[in-house]
């Protein structure tokens, strides 16, 4: 996450990224520029990251769904902005692609970009992922910067926890979330999605991600994640009625070393709701003060309902 700003004005500017009014104004301006000059608008994180995310998404879809035809894969891009990411995925042969954003101006811009490109297959929806009433379940959800923007809004940490719940409900069992962030490290993202929020704040539950893990190795133990429950596993447990002392302890159990079969036999409130699948390894890595990292990270998570089938 951001560690601080050089001055208060920069911090205030950053906070604007969490406000709907800011994005409405941005997309209205970009729509005007498109209409006057044909400019599609800014690509969040740049063209290289967008292209990398498209190819990574395709790779993860093939790994997760095997020989499933592109026509059978449904994709939802949340916080779609100018709509370029879903348009690029549609150009790769996917036909069930939807772009959504809480800004009407964003959707107007995305429709205009699609029209300029001569593309008609992508569906466009105005909607807030945190207040979603969508009944459809998707094979894949993509996010390029939305989780970051939510974190910069008022009460951002709580809203990010709500985001994790809401995206889970938008996915089919076993579905994929492909998320790109510049405000969180790889380790922080994995921690957010696979470790309880309170435990994630303690040193004993710090995630040590194995950078050599492969998408075929989805067990949390391969990442050094000792407790594979999510930020909302405890709330699910509180309503399940189980009286076991171990389950009462925030609904968390140590699943490291468990086989997929054993994990599947756990009570539903004990099972991990998200499992790390893979991450992009081609971004440029910087070293500073003994630490390594990149300006942006892209991570794939799998909704873990059917993890025992993998």
N, C-alpha and C positions, 0 to 999 in steps of 0.2 A: 504494500500500500504506500501512498505518499508518506514520506517521513517528515515533511515540513516544507514551507515555502520561504523564499527570500524575504518577502514582506507581506504585510496584511492584505495589500491590494491584490497580490497574486493568489493568496488563499481565497479571497472573496471571489475572484474570477473563476477559480476551480469550482467553487460551490455552485456557480451558475449552471454547471454541467448537469446538476441534479434537478434542475427546475424545468417544468414543461414549457413555461413561457419562453425560456431561452431557446429551446428546440423549435418551438413554433416560429419564432422570429428567424432562426437560421434557415429552416426549410422554406419559408416564404421567400426569403432573399434568394435562395438557390433556385427556386422555381422561376423567379423573375429572370435570373441569369440564364437559365435553360431556355426560356422562351425568347430572350433577346439575343443570346450568343450561342446557344446549343451546348453550353457547358453542363455536364451532368452533376456537378457539385463535388464536394470533397469526399475522398475515400478514407473513411476512418481507419487509421493505422497505416494507410498507404496501399498502393497497388500490389506490391510484392507480398504483403501479409495477406491481402484478400485472395490472391492467386494461390498462395500456400494453403490457406484455409479451405479453399474449394477442393484442391487435390487431396488434402488430408481427410476431408469429409468423405470424399468418394472412397478412399482407401478404407476408412473405418466402416462405411456402409457395406463394402464387400466382405470385410472381416466378420462383421456382425450378422449379416443376413445372407451370406453365401451367394448362391446363384439366383436370388430373387431379382426379378426384372425391375428395371428402373420405373416402369409403370406401376409397380406395386408398392413402391417406397413413397411415403408421404413425408414432406419436409415443411416445418414451420420456422421461419426466421423471425425472431422477436427483436424489436427495436430496429426495424429494417432501414430506417433513414431514407436514402435515395433509392433503395431497392436493388442495388447492383449485385449484392451477394445472391439473393434468390434468382435473379435473372441469369447470373453466371451458372448456377446449379441447373437451372432449366435448360440452358444451352448445352449441358452435358447429357441431356436425354431424360432427365427426371420430369415427369408430367404432373405430379401432384405436389406442387410447390405453392406455399402461401407466405406472403410477407405481411407482418403486422407491426403496428406502432401506435403509441397512445396519442400521437400528434396527427391531426387531420392533414396538416400541411405536409408532413412526411409522406403520407399516402398519396396526396395529390402530386407531389414531386415524383414518387416512384412510378405512378401511372404514366406521367409525362415522359419519364426516362424510358419506360417500356414501349410507349408509342413511338418515340424517336428511334428506338432499336428495331421496331417492327415486330415486337413480341407480344403475344396476346394470351399465353397459356397460364401465367402466374396469377393467382388470386391475391387480392389486397384487402386487408381488414384493419379497421381502426379499433384498437383495443389495448388496454393496460394489462400486462402480464400479471400484475399484482392484484387485479380485480377481474380476472378472466372468468367469463361464464361460458366459454367454449366447451361444447360437449364432445367434440371430436378428439380422438387420440392420434398422435402422430408417431411415425417410425423414428424421426429425427427432429430435434430442435437445435437450431444454430443461434449463436449469440456473439456478435462482434462489438463489444463495448457497452452493452446494456447493463450487465452486472456491475461494471465500473461506475456508470452514471448513477445507478441506484445507490451505490455506496457513497456517492457524493451528495446525496439528497439529505434533507433533514431526517434524523433518526435512521441514518443509512444502514447501520449494522442490523437493526431489527428488520428493515425492509429487505436486506439481502437474505436473511433467514427465511422470510416469507417467500421471496423469489424461489428459493430452493424447493420449498413445498409446492409452489404453484407450477413450476416447470415439471416436477415429478408427476403431477396430475395431468399434464398435457401430453405425456408420453405413453405409448403402448407399453405393456410389460416387456422388458428386455430392450426398450428403445434407447437411443443414443442422444446425449447432449454434447454438442461440440461448442466449446466456449473459448473465446479469445479475449485476453485481458492485458492491459498495460499497468494497471494499478495493483495487481496481485502477482506474487511470484508463483512458480509452479507448485512449490511446497504449500503455500498459503491456500491456493485453490483446492488442492487435494484435501487439505485439512478441513476447509469449509464444508466440503461435500461428504466426507467420509468419517469425520471425527466429531463427537458432540461438541457444541460450541463452548461450553464451560471447560471441558477437558482440554480443548484445543489451546486454551490460554495458559496451560501449565506446561512446564518443561518436560515432565514425564510423558506427556502425550504429544510432543512435537513430532511431526511427520518427517521422516528421513526418506525422501523419495529415491528409489533406485533408478538411476537414469538409464540403466541397461534393461529395464523391464520391457517386455514386449506385449503387444496387444493380446496375445494368446494366454498371457499369464495375468489373470484378473484377480487373483486372490490378494487380499489386503496385506497378507504377511510378506508378499514379494516386494512391497513398497516400504516395509518397516512400519506399517500402520497396525498397531497392536489391538485397537478396539474399533471394529468396523460397523458402528452404528452411526446414525446421522443426527443432525441438529434437531430433528423432529422425532427421533425414535422414542425418546422418553415420553413425549406427549401422546404418542400412539399407545405406549404401554399403560399410561395412567388410566386409559379407558377400557383396557382389555380385561380387567378383573382378576388377573393372576395374582396370587398371594405369595409366590416364591420370594424368599429373602433376596436371592441374587438378582431376580428381575426387578425387585423394588429399587435396587441401586441404580436409578436412572435408566433402567432398561438396557444397560450395557453389559455385554459379555465379551470375553476374550475369544475371538474367532481365529486368531492366528494359528496356523498349523492344522486347522480343520479341513477335511476334505469337502468338496462341493456337496456330496451326499449328506454329510453330517450337518453342514450349514443349512441345507434344505429342511432338515428335521427340526430345526429350532422353532420355537413359538414365533408367530409372525412379528411380535413386537421386538424380538431379539435380532431379526435378520437385518443385514445392512440394506438400506434403501438405495444407495449409490455405490458403484464399484468403479474405481479407476480403470480405464482401458488402455490409454496410450497418450502420448503427447508429441508435439512437433519437436524434432531435434536439429532442425536446419537453421534456426534463427541464430544470428551472430551472438556469441557469448562474450561478456565483458567480465574482467576481474578487477576487484577493488577491495582493499582492506582485508584480504584473505577470503573474500566471498566471490562467487561466480553467479552471474545471472544474465538475463537478456532484457531488452526494453519491452518485449511483449512475449506472452506465452499462449499457446493453444493446447487445450487439454480435452480429451474425450472421456466422458463418464457414461456408464451404462446403468439404466434403471434395473435394479437387481432382483426383481420379483422372480425371474426365471434363471437365476444364476446357476442353479443346480443342473440346468440343461446344457451349460456351456462345455 
